[in-house]
Amino acid sequence: MMGFMMWMAGNTVHLFSIGITFSALWQPISALQGVGKVFEPYKDNKVDLLGPKLLFIALNLGGLALGVWKLNTLGLLPTHSSDWVSSLPPAQ
């Protein structure tokens, strides 16, 4: 759903696209911080939760990568040398 919303937001920098992009970054980060809480109701000695936890982490990392990709398409990541010109010392 988040991927569809980012696609619908387009590639121009405006309030909606920035909001959707930062939401796409925040949701996986907060989900990864609460992995233990998510799987707490299913904790049982008979059930191995390692596989589902690894899948949960992988899917959230994929969502995080999608958010970083969207930041790059919006031009909000400093990926070119011209983005760092202001921090360079002046030429002599």
Helices and strands as residue ranges (DSSP letters): H 2-9, H 15-33, H 35-38, G 40-42, H 50-74, G 81-87
